[in-house]
Amino acid sequence: MNSFITKHLPNDKPETLLAAVRQWGMSLQYINPALQTHELCRTAIMQGRHGSPDAMQYVVDQTDELILEVIQLCPKAFKHVRNQTDELYIKALN
């Protein structure tokens, strides 16, 4: 699924949105923030063989839970965490 198609998806069906981020994690940037679920964001960042850590910058609600889960599997995503606290950084290292 390319970015042109993703930009024009009807942003109301969870299964369509999941399919889009599974194909290209960066498509998260085109998804209505109100429809971003934990699963959708995690899937966008972790998609593919090497993940798509840059998709983290498009996660609207960067919860500690999501950040820790993602960072443990894809450490490069930490650079896109908006609120990089010492506590979060230490947890991410463990």
DSSP file with accessible surface (Angstrom, degrees, kcal/mol):
  #  RESIDUE AA STRUCTURE BP1 BP2  ACC     N-H-->O    O-->H-N    N-H-->O    O-->H-N    TCO  KAPPA ALPHA  PHI   PSI    X-CA   Y-CA   Z-CA
    1    1 A M              0   0   80      0, 0.0     2,-0.1     0, 0.0     0, 0.0   0.000 360.0 360.0 360.0 125.1    0.0    0.0    0.0
    2    2 A N     >  -     0   0   88      1,-0.1     4,-2.3    25,-0.0     5,-0.2  -0.439 360.0-104.3 -94.3 171.6    1.6    3.3   -1.0
    3    3 A S  H  > S+     0   0   47      1,-0.2     4,-2.4     2,-0.2     5,-0.2   0.851 116.8  58.5 -64.5 -33.4    1.4    6.7    0.7
    4    4 A F  H  > S+     0   0  135      2,-0.2     4,-0.8     1,-0.2    -1,-0.2   0.951 110.2  42.8 -61.2 -45.5   -1.0    8.1   -1.9
    5    5 A I  H >4 S+     0   0   82      1,-0.2     3,-1.0     2,-0.2    -2,-0.2   0.931 112.6  53.4 -65.8 -43.7   -3.6    5.3   -1.2
    6    6 A T  H >< S+     0   0    2     -4,-2.3     3,-1.5     1,-0.3    -1,-0.2   0.889 102.6  58.0 -60.9 -39.1   -3.1    5.6    2.5
    7    7 A K  H 3< S+     0   0  104     -4,-2.4    -1,-0.3     1,-0.3    -2,-0.2   0.786 110.6  44.3 -60.2 -27.3   -3.8    9.4    2.4
    8    8 A H  T << S+     0   0  123     -3,-1.0    -1,-0.3    -4,-0.8    -2,-0.2   0.201  83.2 125.1-109.3  16.8   -7.1    8.7    0.9
    9    9 A L  S <  S-     0   0   27     -3,-1.5     2,-0.6    -4,-0.1    -3,-0.0  -0.464  72.7-108.6 -70.9 144.8   -8.3    5.8    3.0
   10   10 A P    >   -     0   0   80      0, 0.0     2,-1.4     0, 0.0     3,-0.8  -0.656  32.5-145.1 -71.1 117.6  -11.6    6.2    4.8
   11   11 A N  T 3  S+     0   0   49     -2,-0.6    21,-0.1     1,-0.2    -2,-0.0  -0.193  76.5  80.3 -84.1  49.6  -10.4    6.6    8.3
   12   12 A D  T 3   +     0   0  106     -2,-1.4    -1,-0.2     1,-0.1    -3,-0.0   0.551  66.7  80.5-130.6  -8.0  -13.2    4.7   10.1
   13   13 A K    X>  -     0   0  105     -3,-0.8     4,-2.3     1,-0.2     3,-0.6  -0.881  58.5-156.1-109.4 114.4  -12.6    1.0    9.8
   14   14 A P  H 3> S+     0   0   85      0, 0.0     4,-2.7     0, 0.0     5,-0.2   0.861  94.5  53.6 -55.0 -39.0  -10.0   -0.4   12.3
   15   15 A E  H 3> S+     0   0  125      1,-0.2     4,-1.9     2,-0.2     5,-0.1   0.873 109.5  48.4 -67.7 -32.8   -9.2   -3.4   10.1
   16   16 A T  H <> S+     0   0   41     -3,-0.6     4,-2.1     2,-0.2    -1,-0.2   0.915 112.0  49.0 -70.2 -41.5   -8.4   -1.1    7.1
   17   17 A L  H  X S+     0   0    6     -4,-2.3     4,-2.3     2,-0.2     5,-0.2   0.916 110.8  50.1 -65.3 -41.7   -6.2    1.0    9.3
   18   18 A L  H  X S+     0   0   22     -4,-2.7     4,-2.0     1,-0.2    -1,-0.2   0.909 109.5  51.6 -62.6 -41.2   -4.4   -2.0   10.7
   19   19 A A  H  X S+     0   0   40     -4,-1.9     4,-1.5    -5,-0.2    -1,-0.2   0.906 109.3  51.6 -62.2 -39.2   -3.8   -3.3    7.2
   20   20 A A  H  X S+     0   0    0     -4,-2.1     4,-2.2     1,-0.2     7,-0.2   0.941 112.2  43.3 -64.7 -47.4   -2.4    0.1    6.1
   21   21 A V  H  < S+     0   0    0     -4,-2.3    -1,-0.2     1,-0.2    -2,-0.2   0.792 109.0  58.7 -73.6 -24.0    0.1    0.3    9.0
   22   22 A R  H  < S+     0   0  136     -4,-2.0    -1,-0.2    -5,-0.2     3,-0.2   0.860 111.8  41.7 -67.4 -35.5    1.1   -3.3    8.5
   23   23 A Q  H  < S+     0   0  123     -4,-1.5     2,-0.3     1,-0.3    -2,-0.2   0.878 138.1   5.1 -76.0 -41.0    2.1   -2.5    5.0
   24   24 A W    ><  -     0   0   82     -4,-2.2     3,-2.2    -5,-0.2    -1,-0.3  -0.833  61.4-159.1-151.7 102.7    3.8    0.8    5.8
   25   25 A G  G >  S+     0   0    0     -2,-0.3     3,-1.8     1,-0.3     4,-0.1   0.815  90.3  65.9 -55.4 -33.3    4.2    2.0    9.3
   26   26 A M  G >  S+     0   0   31      1,-0.3     3,-1.7     2,-0.2    -1,-0.3   0.628  77.1  84.8 -68.8  -9.5    4.6    5.6    8.3
   27   27 A S  G X   +     0   0    0     -3,-2.2     3,-2.1     1,-0.3     4,-0.3   0.682  67.1  86.0 -66.1 -11.0    1.0    5.6    7.1
   28   28 A L  G X  S+     0   0    0     -3,-1.8     3,-1.6     1,-0.3    -1,-0.3   0.835  75.8  68.6 -56.2 -29.6    0.2    6.4   10.8
   29   29 A Q  G <  S+     0   0   65     -3,-1.7    -1,-0.3     1,-0.3    -2,-0.2   0.739  99.5  48.2 -63.7 -20.4    0.8   10.0    9.9
   30   30 A Y  G <  S+     0   0   65     -3,-2.1     2,-0.4    -4,-0.2    -1,-0.3   0.414  90.3 100.6-100.4   1.1   -2.3   10.0    7.7
   31   31 A I  S <  S-     0   0    6     -3,-1.6     5,-0.1    -4,-0.3   -24,-0.0  -0.735  86.1-101.9 -94.5 134.7   -4.6    8.4   10.2
   32   32 A N    >   -     0   0   77     -2,-0.4     3,-2.3     1,-0.2     4,-0.3  -0.273  28.1-133.5 -50.7 124.1   -7.0   10.5   12.2
   33   33 A P  G >  S+     0   0   74      0, 0.0     3,-1.3     0, 0.0    -1,-0.2   0.817 104.3  63.4 -55.0 -30.2   -5.5   10.9   15.7
   34   34 A A  G 3  S+     0   0   88      1,-0.2    -2,-0.1    26,-0.0    -3,-0.0   0.714 102.8  50.4 -67.5 -17.6   -8.8   10.1   17.3
   35   35 A L  G <  S+     0   0   60     -3,-2.3     2,-0.8     2,-0.1    -1,-0.2   0.386  79.4 115.8-101.8   2.4   -8.6    6.6   15.8
   36   36 A Q    <   -     0   0   33     -3,-1.3     2,-0.2    -4,-0.3    25,-0.1  -0.632  44.6-176.8 -77.2 110.7   -5.1    5.8   17.0
   37   37 A T     >  -     0   0   78     -2,-0.8     4,-2.6     1,-0.1     5,-0.3  -0.581  40.8-106.9 -99.6 166.7   -5.3    2.9   19.3
   38   38 A H  H  > S+     0   0   69      1,-0.2     4,-2.7    -2,-0.2     5,-0.2   0.937 122.3  48.6 -56.2 -47.1   -2.4    1.3   21.3
   39   39 A E  H  > S+     0   0  108      1,-0.2     4,-2.6     2,-0.2    -1,-0.2   0.905 111.0  49.8 -62.1 -42.9   -2.5   -1.7   18.9
   40   40 A L  H  > S+     0   0    4      2,-0.2     4,-2.3     1,-0.2    -1,-0.2   0.941 114.0  44.4 -63.2 -46.1   -2.5    0.4   15.8
   41   41 A C  H  X S+     0   0    4     -4,-2.6     4,-2.2     2,-0.2     5,-0.2   0.920 114.2  49.0 -66.2 -44.6    0.4    2.5   17.0
   42   42 A R  H  X S+     0   0   79     -4,-2.7     4,-2.6    -5,-0.3    -1,-0.2   0.927 112.0  49.4 -61.0 -43.9    2.4   -0.5   18.1
   43   43 A T  H  X S+     0   0   22     -4,-2.6     4,-1.1    -5,-0.2    -2,-0.2   0.912 109.2  52.5 -62.7 -41.8    1.8   -2.3   14.9
   44   44 A A  H  < S+     0   0    0     -4,-2.3     3,-0.3     1,-0.2    -1,-0.2   0.923 115.3  40.4 -60.4 -43.8    2.9    0.8   12.9
   45   45 A I  H  < S+     0   0    0     -4,-2.2     7,-3.7     1,-0.2    -2,-0.2   0.874 121.6  41.0 -75.1 -36.4    6.2    1.1   14.7
   46   46 A M  H  < S+     0   0   43     -4,-2.6     5,-0.3     5,-0.3    -1,-0.2   0.458  86.4 125.3 -93.9   0.0    6.9   -2.7   14.9
   47   47 A Q     X  +     0   0   38     -4,-1.1     4,-0.5    -3,-0.3     3,-0.1  -0.171  59.4  12.5 -62.7 152.4    5.8   -3.5   11.3
   48   48 A G  T  4 S-     0   0   54    -26,-0.2     4,-0.1     1,-0.2   -25,-0.0  -0.014 104.3 -59.0  75.7-179.6    8.1   -5.3    9.0
   49   49 A R  T  4 S+     0   0  232      1,-0.2    -1,-0.2     2,-0.1     3,-0.1   0.861 136.0  24.0 -68.7 -39.3   11.4   -7.1    9.6
   50   50 A H  T  4 S-     0   0  158      1,-0.2    -1,-0.2    -3,-0.1    -2,-0.2   0.350 107.5-126.4-110.4   2.9   13.2   -4.1   11.0
   51   51 A G     <  -     0   0   20     -4,-0.5    -5,-0.3    -5,-0.3    -1,-0.2  -0.069  16.7 -98.3  77.6 178.3   10.3   -2.1   12.2
   52   52 A S    >   +     0   0   16     -7,-3.7     3,-2.1     1,-0.1     4,-0.3  -0.613  42.8 170.9-135.1  70.9    9.4    1.5   11.4
   53   53 A P  G >  S+     0   0   21      0, 0.0     3,-1.7     0, 0.0     4,-0.3   0.794  72.4  67.3 -59.4 -27.0   10.7    3.5   14.4
   54   54 A D  G >  S+     0   0   64      1,-0.3     3,-1.3     2,-0.2     4,-0.2   0.720  83.2  74.8 -67.6 -17.4   10.2    6.8   12.8
   55   55 A A  G X  S+     0   0    0     -3,-2.1     3,-2.1     1,-0.2     4,-0.3   0.756  76.5  79.4 -64.9 -20.1    6.4    6.2   13.0
   56   56 A M  G X  S+     0   0    0     -3,-1.7     3,-1.8    -4,-0.3    -1,-0.2   0.835  80.0  66.9 -57.6 -30.9    6.7    7.0   16.7
   57   57 A Q  G <  S+     0   0   73     -3,-1.3    -1,-0.3     1,-0.3    -2,-0.2   0.730  99.0  51.9 -64.3 -18.5    6.7   10.7   15.8
   58   58 A Y  G <  S+     0   0   70     -3,-2.1     2,-0.6    -4,-0.2    -1,-0.3   0.409  79.3 110.8 -99.4   2.1    3.1   10.4   14.6
   59   59 A V    <   -     0   0    1     -3,-1.8     3,-0.3    -4,-0.3   -30,-0.0  -0.678  50.3-166.1 -78.3 119.1    1.8    8.7   17.8
   60   60 A V  S    S+     0   0   80     -2,-0.6     2,-1.0     1,-0.2    -1,-0.2   0.944  79.3  43.5 -73.2 -48.2   -0.5   11.3   19.4
   61   61 A D  S    S-     0   0  118    -28,-0.1     2,-1.7   -25,-0.1    -1,-0.2  -0.742  71.2-174.4-103.7  86.9   -0.8    9.6   22.8
   62   62 A Q        -     0   0   28     -2,-1.0    21,-0.1    -3,-0.3     2,-0.1  -0.581  13.4-173.7 -84.0  83.8    2.7    8.5   23.7
   63   63 A T     >  -     0   0   46     -2,-1.7     4,-2.8     1,-0.1     5,-0.2  -0.392  35.5-118.3 -76.2 154.7    1.9    6.6   26.9
   64   64 A D  H  > S+     0   0   88      1,-0.2     4,-2.9     2,-0.2     5,-0.3   0.894 115.5  55.9 -57.9 -39.6    4.7    5.2   29.0
   65   65 A E  H  > S+     0   0  134      2,-0.2     4,-2.2     1,-0.2    -1,-0.2   0.939 110.8  42.2 -59.5 -48.3    3.3    1.7   28.5
   66   66 A L  H  > S+     0   0    3      2,-0.2     4,-2.7     1,-0.2     5,-0.3   0.936 114.4  51.6 -65.6 -44.4    3.5    2.1   24.7
   67   67 A I  H  X S+     0   0    3     -4,-2.8     4,-3.1     1,-0.2     5,-0.2   0.944 112.2  45.2 -58.9 -49.7    6.9    3.7   24.8
   68   68 A L  H  X S+     0   0   33     -4,-2.9     4,-1.8     1,-0.2    -1,-0.2   0.907 113.4  50.2 -62.6 -41.8    8.4    1.0   26.9
   69   69 A E  H  X S+     0   0   58     -4,-2.2     4,-0.8    -5,-0.3    -1,-0.2   0.936 117.0  40.3 -61.6 -44.8    6.9   -1.8   24.9
   70   70 A V  H >X S+     0   0    0     -4,-2.7     4,-3.0     1,-0.2     3,-0.7   0.922 112.0  54.4 -73.0 -43.7    8.1   -0.3   21.6
   71   71 A I  H 3< S+     0   0    9     -4,-3.1    -1,-0.2    -5,-0.3    -2,-0.2   0.860 103.0  57.2 -62.7 -35.8   11.6    0.8   22.9
   72   72 A Q  H 3< S+     0   0  123     -4,-1.8    -1,-0.3    -5,-0.2    -2,-0.2   0.837 119.7  30.7 -65.4 -29.7   12.4   -2.7   24.1
   73   73 A L  H << S+     0   0  103     -4,-0.8    -2,-0.2    -3,-0.7    -1,-0.2   0.714 137.0  22.9 -98.5 -25.1   11.8   -4.1   20.7
   74   74 A C    ><  -     0   0   10     -4,-3.0     3,-2.1    -5,-0.1     4,-0.2  -0.627  64.5-179.9-144.4  77.9   12.8   -1.1   18.6
   75   75 A P  G >  S+     0   0   90      0, 0.0     3,-1.9     0, 0.0     4,-0.3   0.760  75.0  71.8 -57.7 -27.2   15.2    1.2   20.5
   76   76 A K  G >  S+     0   0  156      1,-0.3     3,-1.0     2,-0.2     4,-0.2   0.733  83.1  72.0 -62.6 -20.1   15.6    3.6   17.6
   77   77 A A  G X  S+     0   0    0     -3,-2.1     3,-2.0     1,-0.2    -1,-0.3   0.735  77.0  80.3 -67.6 -19.9   12.0    4.8   18.2
   78   78 A F  G X  S+     0   0   27     -3,-1.9     3,-2.0     1,-0.3    -1,-0.2   0.820  78.5  67.9 -59.9 -30.1   13.2    6.5   21.5
   79   79 A K  G <  S+     0   0  135     -3,-1.0    -1,-0.3    -4,-0.3    -2,-0.1   0.731 100.0  51.0 -63.6 -18.2   14.5    9.5   19.5
   80   80 A H  G <  S+     0   0   38     -3,-2.0     2,-0.5    -4,-0.2    -1,-0.3   0.328  78.9 116.0-101.7   7.4   10.8   10.4   18.6
   81   81 A V    <   -     0   0    6     -3,-2.0     3,-0.4    -4,-0.2   -24,-0.1  -0.650  54.7-154.7 -77.0 125.5    9.5   10.2   22.2
   82   82 A R  S    S+     0   0  142     -2,-0.5     2,-0.7     1,-0.2    -1,-0.2   0.861  84.9  43.4 -71.9 -37.3    8.3   13.7   23.0
   83   83 A N  S    S-     0   0  118    -21,-0.1     2,-1.4     2,-0.0    -1,-0.2  -0.690  71.9-179.4-113.0  79.5    8.7   13.6   26.8
   84   84 A Q        -     0   0   97     -2,-0.7     2,-0.2    -3,-0.4    -2,-0.0  -0.614  11.0-179.7 -84.5  90.3   12.1   11.8   27.3
   85   85 A T     >  -     0   0   50     -2,-1.4     4,-2.4     1,-0.1     5,-0.2  -0.506  39.1-119.0 -87.0 159.0   12.4   11.7   31.1
   86   86 A D  H  > S+     0   0  134      1,-0.2     4,-2.7     2,-0.2     5,-0.2   0.904 115.7  53.6 -60.6 -41.8   15.3   10.2   33.0
   87   87 A E  H  > S+     0   0  124      2,-0.2     4,-2.3     1,-0.2    -1,-0.2   0.925 110.2  45.8 -60.4 -45.3   13.0    7.6   34.5
   88   88 A L  H  > S+     0   0    3      1,-0.2     4,-2.3     2,-0.2    -1,-0.2   0.908 111.9  52.3 -65.5 -39.2   11.7    6.5   31.1
   89   89 A Y  H  X S+     0   0  120     -4,-2.4     4,-1.6     2,-0.2    -2,-0.2   0.927 110.3  47.8 -64.1 -43.8   15.2    6.4   29.7
   90   90 A I  H  X S+     0   0   96     -4,-2.7     4,-1.1     1,-0.2    -1,-0.2   0.922 112.1  49.6 -64.0 -43.2   16.4    4.1   32.6
   91   91 A K  H  < S+     0   0   87     -4,-2.3     3,-0.4     1,-0.2    -1,-0.2   0.886 108.3  54.1 -62.8 -38.8   13.4    1.8   32.2
   92   92 A A  H  < S+     0   0   18     -4,-2.3    -1,-0.2     1,-0.2    -2,-0.2   0.839 105.6  53.5 -65.9 -30.8   14.1    1.6   28.5
   93   93 A L  H  <        0   0  113     -4,-1.6    -1,-0.2    -3,-0.2    -2,-0.2   0.750 360.0 360.0 -74.5 -24.0   17.6    0.5   29.1
   94   94 A N     <        0   0  146     -4,-1.1    -3,-0.0    -3,-0.4    -4,-0.0  -0.312 360.0 360.0 -83.4 360.0   16.6   -2.4   31.4
